[in-house]
Amino acid sequence: MICKADCSKIPLVLTDNSGYMGLRCPNDKVALELIKKSNRLIAAPSANLFSHVSPTQSVHVFNDLYDKPISIIDGQ
């Protein structure tokens, strides 16, 4: 879902300076449990480099971002 962001409550940078945000809810048991147990909203970028295909497996994330300070939770 795309909606106008309330930039008095969140940094404009989270909207890529557009004033709009894309919201989604995962359809994955592990991700939903992580969100539930964290008891907070989670803001996260896509787990791929700009212009790279979106990953469908954790190894794809690792292959793109292996040299970055990341943690990968593989719920498979």
N, CA, C and O atoms as a CHARMM CRD file, in Angstrom:
* protein
*
  304
    1    1 MET  N      0.84800  -1.14800   0.00000 PROA 1      0.00000
    2    1 MET  CA     0.00000   0.00000   0.00000 PROA 1      0.00000
    3    1 MET  C      0.91300   1.23600   0.00000 PROA 1      0.00000
    4    1 MET  O      1.87900   1.29000   0.76100 PROA 1      0.00000
    5    2 ILE  N      0.61800   2.20000  -0.82700 PROA 2      0.00000
    6    2 ILE  CA     1.35500   3.46600  -0.87200 PROA 2      0.00000
    7    2 ILE  C      0.49300   4.52700  -0.20000 PROA 2      0.00000
    8    2 ILE  O     -0.69400   4.65500  -0.49900 PROA 2      0.00000
    9    3 CYS  N      1.09800   5.28600   0.71000 PROA 3      0.00000
   10    3 CYS  CA     0.33400   6.33900   1.38100 PROA 3      0.00000
   11    3 CYS  C      1.22900   7.53500   1.68500 PROA 3      0.00000
   12    3 CYS  O      2.45500   7.42300   1.70000 PROA 3      0.00000
   13    4 LYS  N      0.60700   8.65900   1.92300 PROA 4      0.00000
   14    4 LYS  CA     1.34500   9.87000   2.27500 PROA 4      0.00000
   15    4 LYS  C      1.83900   9.71000   3.70400 PROA 4      0.00000
   16    4 LYS  O      1.08800   9.30100   4.58900 PROA 4      0.00000
   17    5 ALA  N      3.09100  10.03200   3.91900 PROA 5      0.00000
   18    5 ALA  CA     3.69900   9.88400   5.23900 PROA 5      0.00000
   19    5 ALA  C      3.50200  11.14500   6.06600 PROA 5      0.00000
   20    5 ALA  O      3.45100  12.24800   5.52300 PROA 5      0.00000
   21    6 ASP  N      3.39200  10.98000   7.37600 PROA 6      0.00000
   22    6 ASP  CA     3.34100  12.11600   8.29000 PROA 6      0.00000
   23    6 ASP  C      4.78600  12.44000   8.67200 PROA 6      0.00000
   24    6 ASP  O      5.33400  11.86700   9.61300 PROA 6      0.00000
   25    7 CYS  N      5.38900  13.36200   7.93200 PROA 7      0.00000
   26    7 CYS  CA     6.81600  13.65300   8.10600 PROA 7      0.00000
   27    7 CYS  C      7.11300  14.43600   9.37700 PROA 7      0.00000
   28    7 CYS  O      8.26900  14.75700   9.65200 PROA 7      0.00000
   29    8 SER  N      6.06700  14.74900  10.16500 PROA 8      0.00000
   30    8 SER  CA     6.31600  15.33300  11.48700 PROA 8      0.00000
   31    8 SER  C      6.61800  14.21700  12.49000 PROA 8      0.00000
   32    8 SER  O      7.08500  14.48000  13.59800 PROA 8      0.00000
   33    9 LYS  N      6.34500  12.95800  12.08800 PROA 9      0.00000
   34    9 LYS  CA     6.56500  11.82000  12.98600 PROA 9      0.00000
   35    9 LYS  C      7.66800  10.87200  12.53100 PROA 9      0.00000
   36    9 LYS  O      8.19600  10.09800  13.32900 PROA 9      0.00000
   37   10 ILE  N      8.01400  10.93500  11.25500 PROA 10     0.00000
   38   10 ILE  CA     9.09100  10.08000  10.73900 PROA 10     0.00000
   39   10 ILE  C     10.03300  10.94400   9.90600 PROA 10     0.00000
   40   10 ILE  O      9.60300  11.94500   9.33300 PROA 10     0.00000
   41   11 PRO  N     11.30100  10.57400   9.82900 PROA 11     0.00000
   42   11 PRO  CA    12.24500  11.35000   9.01300 PROA 11     0.00000
   43   11 PRO  C     11.88100  11.29000   7.53100 PROA 11     0.00000
   44   11 PRO  O     11.50700  10.23700   7.01500 PROA 11     0.00000
   45   12 LEU  N     11.99400  12.41900   6.86100 PROA 12     0.00000
   46   12 LEU  CA    11.69200  12.49600   5.43300 PROA 12     0.00000
   47   12 LEU  C     12.54300  11.51700   4.63200 PROA 12     0.00000
   48   12 LEU  O     12.10300  11.02800   3.59100 PROA 12     0.00000
   49   13 VAL  N     13.75300  11.22500   5.10200 PROA 13     0.00000
   50   13 VAL  CA    14.63900  10.30300   4.38300 PROA 13     0.00000
   51   13 VAL  C     14.00800   8.92100   4.23300 PROA 13     0.00000
   52   13 VAL  O     14.30700   8.21400   3.27100 PROA 13     0.00000
   53   14 LEU  N     13.13400   8.52200   5.17100 PROA 14     0.00000
   54   14 LEU  CA    12.47000   7.22400   5.06100 PROA 14     0.00000
   55   14 LEU  C     11.49100   7.17100   3.90400 PROA 14     0.00000
   56   14 LEU  O     11.04400   6.09200   3.51700 PROA 14     0.00000
   57   15 THR  N     11.15700   8.32100   3.35100 PROA 15     0.00000
   58   15 THR  CA    10.25300   8.37600   2.20000 PROA 15     0.00000
   59   15 THR  C     11.02900   8.60200   0.91200 PROA 15     0.00000
   60   15 THR  O     10.43400   8.83200  -0.14100 PROA 15     0.00000
   61   16 ASP  N     12.36300   8.53900   0.99100 PROA 16     0.00000
   62   16 ASP  CA    13.22400   8.87200  -0.15200 PROA 16     0.00000
   63   16 ASP  C     12.92200  10.29100  -0.62000 PROA 16     0.00000
   64   16 ASP  O     12.94200  10.58800  -1.81500 PROA 16     0.00000
   65   17 ASN  N     12.64000  11.16200   0.35300 PROA 17     0.00000
   66   17 ASN  CA    12.33100  12.57900   0.12900 PROA 17     0.00000
   67   17 ASN  C     11.10900  12.79600  -0.75800 PROA 17     0.00000
   68   17 ASN  O     10.96800  13.85800  -1.36300 PROA 17     0.00000
   69   18 SER  N     10.22500  11.80300  -0.84400 PROA 18     0.00000
   70   18 SER  CA     9.02700  11.92500  -1.67500 PROA 18     0.00000
   71   18 SER  C      7.79100  12.31200  -0.87400 PROA 18     0.00000
   72   18 SER  O      6.82600  12.83200  -1.43300 PROA 18     0.00000
   73   19 GLY  N      7.81500  12.05800   0.45300 PROA 19     0.00000
   74   19 GLY  CA     6.64500  12.29600   1.28100 PROA 19     0.00000
   75   19 GLY  C      5.67500  11.12600   1.28500 PROA 19     0.00000
   76   19 GLY  O      4.62000  11.19700   1.91500 PROA 19     0.00000
   77   20 TYR  N      6.02500  10.04400   0.58300 PROA 20     0.00000
   78   20 TYR  CA     5.16600   8.86000   0.51400 PROA 20     0.00000
   79   20 TYR  C      5.92800   7.63300   0.99700 PROA 20     0.00000
   80   20 TYR  O      7.15300   7.56000   0.89500 PROA 20     0.00000
   81   21 MET  N      5.17600   6.67100   1.52500 PROA 21     0.00000
   82   21 MET  CA     5.77100   5.42900   1.99400 PROA 21     0.00000
   83   21 MET  C      5.01200   4.24800   1.42100 PROA 21     0.00000
   84   21 MET  O      3.80200   4.31300   1.20400 PROA 21     0.00000
   85   22 GLY  N      5.73700   3.17200   1.17900 PROA 22     0.00000
   86   22 GLY  CA     5.12400   1.91100   0.79200 PROA 22     0.00000
   87   22 GLY  C      5.05300   1.02600   2.01900 PROA 22     0.00000
   88   22 GLY  O      6.06200   0.82300   2.69300 PROA 22     0.00000
   89   23 LEU  N      3.88500   0.49700   2.31800 PROA 23     0.00000
   90   23 LEU  CA     3.68200  -0.37100   3.47700 PROA 23     0.00000
   91   23 LEU  C      3.29800  -1.75600   3.00300 PROA 23     0.00000
   92   23 LEU  O      2.55100  -1.91700   2.03800 PROA 23     0.00000
   93   24 ARG  N      3.82100  -2.75200   3.69700 PROA 24     0.00000
   94   24 ARG  CA     3.41900  -4.11300   3.36600 PROA 24     0.00000
   95   24 ARG  C      3.52200  -4.97800   4.61500 PROA 24     0.00000
   96   24 ARG  O      4.23200  -4.65300   5.56600 PROA 24     0.00000
   97   25 CYS  N      2.80900  -6.06300   4.58600 PROA 25     0.00000
   98   25 CYS  CA     2.82400  -7.02800   5.67600 PROA 25     0.00000
   99   25 CYS  C      3.26700  -8.36100   5.07900 PROA 25     0.00000
  100   25 CYS  O      2.68000  -8.82500   4.10200 PROA 25     0.00000
  101   26 PRO  N      4.29000  -8.97600   5.65200 PROA 26     0.00000
  102   26 PRO  CA     4.78000 -10.23100   5.08100 PROA 26     0.00000
  103   26 PRO  C      3.77900 -11.37000   5.22500 PROA 26     0.00000
  104   26 PRO  O      2.93500 -11.37500   6.12100 PROA 26     0.00000
  105   27 ASN  N      3.89500 -12.31500   4.33500 PROA 27     0.00000
  106   27 ASN  CA     3.09400 -13.53500   4.40000 PROA 27     0.00000
  107   27 ASN  C      4.04100 -14.69000   4.71600 PROA 27     0.00000
  108   27 ASN  O      4.13700 -15.66200   3.96700 PROA 27     0.00000
  109   28 ASP  N      4.72700 -14.55800   5.83100 PROA 28     0.00000
  110   28 ASP  CA     5.74100 -15.53100   6.22700 PROA 28     0.00000
  111   28 ASP  C      5.66000 -15.69600   7.73800 PROA 28     0.00000
  112   28 ASP  O      5.70800 -14.70800   8.47100 PROA 28     0.00000
  113   29 LYS  N      5.53800 -16.92500   8.21000 PROA 29     0.00000
  114   29 LYS  CA     5.36200 -17.17100   9.64200 PROA 29     0.00000
  115   29 LYS  C      6.51500 -16.64100  10.48200 PROA 29     0.00000
  116   29 LYS  O      6.28900 -16.06800  11.54800 PROA 29     0.00000
  117   30 VAL  N      7.74400 -16.82200  10.01900 PROA 30     0.00000
  118   30 VAL  CA     8.91000 -16.37300  10.78200 PROA 30     0.00000
  119   30 VAL  C      8.93200 -14.85400  10.85900 PROA 30     0.00000
  120   30 VAL  O      9.15000 -14.29400  11.93300 PROA 30     0.00000
  121   31 ALA  N      8.70800 -14.17800   9.73000 PROA 31     0.00000
  122   31 ALA  CA     8.71300 -12.71200   9.72500 PROA 31     0.00000
  123   31 ALA  C      7.60100 -12.16300  10.61100 PROA 31     0.00000
  124   31 ALA  O      7.82300 -11.21400  11.36400 PROA 31     0.00000
  125   32 LEU  N      6.41600 -12.74400  10.53200 PROA 32     0.00000
  126   32 LEU  CA     5.30700 -12.27100  11.35500 PROA 32     0.00000
  127   32 LEU  C      5.58200 -12.48600  12.84100 PROA 32     0.00000
  128   32 LEU  O      5.23200 -11.63800  13.66200 PROA 32     0.00000
  129   33 GLU  N      6.19700 -13.59800  13.19100 PROA 33     0.00000
  130   33 GLU  CA     6.53900 -13.87000  14.58700 PROA 33     0.00000
  131   33 GLU  C      7.61000 -12.90100  15.08100 PROA 33     0.00000
  132   33 GLU  O      7.55100 -12.43700  16.22000 PROA 33     0.00000
  133   34 LEU  N      8.58900 -12.59400  14.22900 PROA 34     0.00000
  134   34 LEU  CA     9.62900 -11.62700  14.58100 PROA 34     0.00000
  135   34 LEU  C      9.00600 -10.25700  14.86400 PROA 34     0.00000
  136   34 LEU  O      9.35100  -9.60600  15.85000 PROA 34     0.00000
  137   35 ILE  N      8.09500  -9.82900  14.00300 PROA 35     0.00000
  138   35 ILE  CA     7.41700  -8.54400  14.20300 PROA 35     0.00000
  139   35 ILE  C      6.60600  -8.57600  15.49400 PROA 35     0.00000
  140   35 ILE  O      6.64200  -7.62900  16.28000 PROA 35     0.00000
  141   36 LYS  N      5.87500  -9.66900  15.71100 PROA 36     0.00000
  142   36 LYS  CA     5.04100  -9.79300  16.90600 PROA 36     0.00000
  143   36 LYS  C      5.88800  -9.73600  18.17400 PROA 36     0.00000
  144   36 LYS  O      5.55700  -9.01000  19.11100 PROA 36     0.00000
  145   37 LYS  N      6.97000 -10.49200  18.20400 PROA 37     0.00000
  146   37 LYS  CA     7.81000 -10.54600  19.40700 PROA 37     0.00000
  147   37 LYS  C      8.59100  -9.25500  19.64300 PROA 37     0.00000
  148   37 LYS  O      8.93200  -8.93800  20.78300 PROA 37     0.00000
  149   38 SER  N      8.87600  -8.50600  18.57300 PROA 38     0.00000
  150   38 SER  CA     9.60600  -7.24400  18.75100 PROA 38     0.00000
  151   38 SER  C      8.69400  -6.17100  19.34500 PROA 38     0.00000
  152   38 SER  O      9.17300  -5.20400  19.93500 PROA 38     0.00000
  153   39 ASN  N      7.37600  -6.34400  19.18700 PROA 39     0.00000
  154   39 ASN  CA     6.38400  -5.41300  19.71700 PROA 39     0.00000
  155   39 ASN  C      6.61600  -3.97900  19.22300 PROA 39     0.00000
  156   39 ASN  O      6.41000  -3.01200  19.95600 PROA 39     0.00000
  157   40 ARG  N      7.04300  -3.87100  17.98100 PROA 40     0.00000
  158   40 ARG  CA     7.24600  -2.55200  17.38000 PROA 40     0.00000
  159   40 ARG  C      7.18600  -2.67000  15.87000 PROA 40     0.00000
  160   40 ARG  O      7.27500  -3.76300  15.31100 PROA 40     0.00000
  161   41 LEU  N      7.03500  -1.53900  15.22500 PROA 41     0.00000
  162   41 LEU  CA     7.06200  -1.51700  13.76900 PROA 41     0.00000
  163   41 LEU  C      8.49300  -1.69300  13.29200 PROA 41     0.00000
  164   41 LEU  O      9.43300  -1.30500  13.98800 PROA 41     0.00000
  165   42 ILE  N      8.66300  -2.26300  12.13200 PROA 42     0.00000
  166   42 ILE  CA    10.00000  -2.46500  11.56900 PROA 42     0.00000
  167   42 ILE  C     10.06700  -1.76500  10.22000 PROA 42     0.00000
  168   42 ILE  O      9.25500  -2.02400   9.33200 PROA 42     0.00000
  169   43 ALA  N     11.04200  -0.87800  10.07800 PROA 43     0.00000
  170   43 ALA  CA    11.28500  -0.22000   8.79600 PROA 43     0.00000
  171   43 ALA  C     12.55600  -0.82700   8.21800 PROA 43     0.00000
  172   43 ALA  O     13.59000  -0.86700   8.88400 PROA 43     0.00000
  173   44 ALA  N     12.47500  -1.29100   6.99800 PROA 44     0.00000
  174   44 ALA  CA    13.62900  -1.95200   6.40100 PROA 44     0.00000
  175   44 ALA  C     13.63300  -1.74300   4.89300 PROA 44     0.00000
  176   44 ALA  O     12.57800  -1.74100   4.26000 PROA 44     0.00000
  177   45 PRO  N     14.79700  -1.57000   4.33000 PROA 45     0.00000
  178   45 PRO  CA    14.89100  -1.48700   2.87000 PROA 45     0.00000
  179   45 PRO  C     14.82400  -2.88400   2.27300 PROA 45     0.00000
  180   45 PRO  O     14.87300  -3.87900   2.99700 PROA 45     0.00000
  181   46 SER  N     14.71600  -2.95600   0.99200 PROA 46     0.00000
  182   46 SER  CA    14.78700  -4.25100   0.31900 PROA 46     0.00000
  183   46 SER  C     16.16900  -4.84700   0.54200 PROA 46     0.00000
  184   46 SER  O     17.14800  -4.11600   0.69300 PROA 46     0.00000
  185   47 ALA  N     16.24800  -6.15300   0.56300 PROA 47     0.00000
  186   47 ALA  CA    17.51200  -6.83900   0.83500 PROA 47     0.00000
  187   47 ALA  C     18.24700  -7.14700  -0.45900 PROA 47     0.00000
  188   47 ALA  O     18.67200  -8.27900  -0.68800 PROA 47     0.00000
  189   48 ASN  N     18.39300  -6.12900  -1.30700 PROA 48     0.00000
  190   48 ASN  CA    19.15900  -6.30600  -2.53600 PROA 48     0.00000
  191   48 ASN  C     19.73100  -4.95200  -2.95400 PROA 48     0.00000
  192   48 ASN  O     19.22600  -3.90000  -2.56000 PROA 48     0.00000
  193   49 LEU  N     20.76300  -4.99700  -3.73600 PROA 49     0.00000
  194   49 LEU  CA    21.38100  -3.77400  -4.23000 PROA 49     0.00000
  195   49 LEU  C     20.51200  -3.14500  -5.31700 PROA 49     0.00000
  196   49 LEU  O     19.74600  -3.83600  -5.98900 PROA 49     0.00000
  197   50 PHE  N     20.63600  -1.84000  -5.48100 PROA 50     0.00000
  198   50 PHE  CA    19.88200  -1.12000  -6.50100 PROA 50     0.00000
  199   50 PHE  C     20.07300  -1.78200  -7.85800 PROA 50     0.00000
  200   50 PHE  O     21.20000  -2.08900  -8.24800 PROA 50     0.00000
  201   51 SER  N     19.01200  -1.99600  -8.55500 PROA 51     0.00000
  202   51 SER  CA    18.94600  -2.58300  -9.90000 PROA 51     0.00000
  203   51 SER  C     19.18800  -4.09900  -9.91900 PROA 51     0.00000
  204   51 SER  O     19.20600  -4.70200 -10.99200 PROA 51     0.00000
  205   52 HSD  N     19.37100  -4.71400  -8.76100 PROA 52     0.00000
  206   52 HSD  CA    19.49700  -6.17400  -8.70400 PROA 52     0.00000
  207   52 HSD  C     18.11100  -6.78600  -8.50500 PROA 52     0.00000
  208   52 HSD  O     17.21500  -6.14100  -7.96100 PROA 52     0.00000
  209   53 VAL  N     17.94300  -8.00700  -8.93800 PROA 53     0.00000
  210   53 VAL  CA    16.68100  -8.72400  -8.78900 PROA 53     0.00000
  211   53 VAL  C     16.41200  -8.95000  -7.30600 PROA 53     0.00000
  212   53 VAL  O     17.33400  -9.23000  -6.54000 PROA 53     0.00000
  213   54 SER  N     15.14700  -8.82900  -6.90000 PROA 54     0.00000
  214   54 SER  CA    14.77700  -9.07200  -5.49900 PROA 54     0.00000
  215   54 SER  C     15.07500 -10.52000  -5.13200 PROA 54     0.00000
  216   54 SER  O     14.78200 -11.43300  -5.90400 PROA 54     0.00000
  217   55 PRO  N     15.66100 -10.73100  -3.95000 PROA 55     0.00000
  218   55 PRO  CA    16.01800 -12.09200  -3.54600 PROA 55     0.00000
  219   55 PRO  C     14.79800 -12.91900  -3.17000 PROA 55     0.00000
  220   55 PRO  O     13.79900 -12.39000  -2.68400 PROA 55     0.00000
  221   56 THR  N     14.89000 -14.21100  -3.39900 PROA 56     0.00000
  222   56 THR  CA    13.84400 -15.14800  -2.97600 PROA 56     0.00000
  223   56 THR  C     14.40400 -16.18400  -2.00100 PROA 56     0.00000
  224   56 THR  O     13.65200 -16.98500  -1.44500 PROA 56     0.00000
  225   57 GLN  N     15.71800 -16.17000  -1.79400 PROA 57     0.00000
  226   57 GLN  CA    16.36700 -17.07500  -0.85300 PROA 57     0.00000
  227   57 GLN  C     17.43900 -16.29700  -0.10500 PROA 57     0.00000
  228   57 GLN  O     17.97200 -15.31300  -0.61900 PROA 57     0.00000
  229   58 SER  N     17.75200 -16.73600   1.10500 PROA 58     0.00000
  230   58 SER  CA    18.74500 -16.03300   1.91500 PROA 58     0.00000
  231   58 SER  C     20.11100 -15.99900   1.23100 PROA 58     0.00000
  232   58 SER  O     20.85500 -15.03400   1.40400 PROA 58     0.00000
  233   59 VAL  N     20.45100 -17.01400   0.47000 PROA 59     0.00000
  234   59 VAL  CA    21.73900 -17.03000  -0.21600 PROA 59     0.00000
  235   59 VAL  C     21.83300 -15.88100  -1.23000 PROA 59     0.00000
  236   59 VAL  O     22.92400 -15.37000  -1.48200 PROA 59     0.00000
  237   60 HSD  N     20.70300 -15.47500  -1.81000 PROA 60     0.00000
  238   60 HSD  CA    20.71400 -14.34100  -2.74200 PROA 60     0.00000
  239   60 HSD  C     21.08000 -13.05000  -2.00400 PROA 60     0.00000
  240   60 HSD  O     21.82200 -12.21900  -2.52700 PROA 60     0.00000
  241   61 VAL  N     20.55700 -12.89100  -0.79000 PROA 61     0.00000
  242   61 VAL  CA    20.90000 -11.72200   0.02900 PROA 61     0.00000
  243   61 VAL  C     22.38900 -11.75300   0.33800 PROA 61     0.00000
  244   61 VAL  O     23.08400 -10.74900   0.18000 PROA 61     0.00000
  245   62 PHE  N     22.87500 -12.90400   0.77500 PROA 62     0.00000
  246   62 PHE  CA    24.29400 -13.03200   1.09500 PROA 62     0.00000
  247   62 PHE  C     25.16700 -12.71300  -0.12200 PROA 62     0.00000
  248   62 PHE  O     26.16100 -11.99700   0.00200 PROA 62     0.00000
  249   63 ASN  N     24.81000 -13.23100  -1.28000 PROA 63     0.00000
  250   63 ASN  CA    25.60900 -12.99400  -2.48600 PROA 63     0.00000
  251   63 ASN  C     25.68500 -11.51600  -2.84400 PROA 63     0.00000
  252   63 ASN  O     26.71100 -11.05500  -3.34200 PROA 63     0.00000
  253   64 ASP  N     24.61800 -10.76900  -2.59700 PROA 64     0.00000
  254   64 ASP  CA    24.60800  -9.33100  -2.88100 PROA 64     0.00000
  255   64 ASP  C     25.32700  -8.52600  -1.80500 PROA 64     0.00000
  256   64 ASP  O     26.01500  -7.55200  -2.11400 PROA 64     0.00000
  257   65 LEU  N     25.17200  -8.92800  -0.53900 PROA 65     0.00000
  258   65 LEU  CA    25.57600  -8.06200   0.57400 PROA 65     0.00000
  259   65 LEU  C     26.61900  -8.67600   1.50300 PROA 65     0.00000
  260   65 LEU  O     26.77300  -8.21900   2.63600 PROA 65     0.00000
  261   66 TYR  N     27.33900  -9.70400   1.04500 PROA 66     0.00000
  262   66 TYR  CA    28.28700 -10.42100   1.90600 PROA 66     0.00000
  263   66 TYR  C     29.34600  -9.52600   2.53800 PROA 66     0.00000
  264   66 TYR  O     29.86600  -9.84600   3.60700 PROA 66     0.00000
  265   67 ASP  N     29.66900  -8.41400   1.89600 PROA 67     0.00000
  266   67 ASP  CA    30.73200  -7.54100   2.41100 PROA 67     0.00000
  267   67 ASP  C     30.18800  -6.37200   3.23600 PROA 67     0.00000
  268   67 ASP  O     30.92900  -5.44600   3.56300 PROA 67     0.00000
  269   68 LYS  N     28.89200  -6.41500   3.57100 PROA 68     0.00000
  270   68 LYS  CA    28.24800  -5.37400   4.37500 PROA 68     0.00000
  271   68 LYS  C     27.96500  -5.90400   5.77900 PROA 68     0.00000
  272   68 LYS  O     27.86400  -7.11600   5.97000 PROA 68     0.00000
  273   69 PRO  N     27.83700  -5.01200   6.76200 PROA 69     0.00000
  274   69 PRO  CA    27.54400  -5.46200   8.13000 PROA 69     0.00000
  275   69 PRO  C     26.04900  -5.81000   8.26900 PROA 69     0.00000
  276   69 PRO  O     25.25200  -4.97700   8.70100 PROA 69     0.00000
  277   70 ILE  N     25.68500  -7.02900   7.90400 PROA 70     0.00000
  278   70 ILE  CA    24.29100  -7.45800   7.93200 PROA 70     0.00000
  279   70 ILE  C     24.13800  -8.72300   8.74900 PROA 70     0.00000
  280   70 ILE  O     25.11000  -9.43000   9.01200 PROA 70     0.00000
  281   71 SER  N     22.91600  -8.99800   9.14600 PROA 71     0.00000
  282   71 SER  CA    22.54700 -10.27800   9.76200 PROA 71     0.00000
  283   71 SER  C     21.42900 -10.84500   8.92900 PROA 71     0.00000
  284   71 SER  O     20.52600 -10.11100   8.52600 PROA 71     0.00000
  285   72 ILE  N     21.46500 -12.11400   8.66500 PROA 72     0.00000
  286   72 ILE  CA    20.44000 -12.77700   7.87500 PROA 72     0.00000
  287   72 ILE  C     19.74800 -13.79900   8.76400 PROA 72     0.00000
  288   72 ILE  O     20.39900 -14.65500   9.36400 PROA 72     0.00000
  289   73 ILE  N     18.42500 -13.70300   8.84400 PROA 73     0.00000
  290   73 ILE  CA    17.62500 -14.69300   9.55600 PROA 73     0.00000
  291   73 ILE  C     16.94700 -15.53900   8.48500 PROA 73     0.00000
  292   73 ILE  O     16.08900 -15.04900   7.74900 PROA 73     0.00000
  293   74 ASP  N     17.32600 -16.78300   8.40100 PROA 74     0.00000
  294   74 ASP  CA    16.75700 -17.67300   7.39400 PROA 74     0.00000
  295   74 ASP  C     15.70900 -18.53900   8.07500 PROA 74     0.00000
  296   74 ASP  O     16.03200 -19.42600   8.86500 PROA 74     0.00000
  297   75 GLY  N     14.45700 -18.27000   7.75800 PROA 75     0.00000
  298   75 GLY  CA    13.36100 -18.98800   8.39800 PROA 75     0.00000
  299   75 GLY  C     13.01700 -20.29700   7.72100 PROA 75     0.00000
  300   75 GLY  O     12.01500 -20.92200   8.07000 PROA 75     0.00000
  301   76 GLN  N     13.81300 -20.72700   6.76800 PROA 76     0.00000
  302   76 GLN  CA    13.51500 -21.95900   6.03600 PROA 76     0.00000
  303   76 GLN  C     13.95000 -23.16800   6.79300 PROA 76     0.00000
  304   76 GLN  O     13.77300 -24.29000   6.31800 PROA 76     0.00000
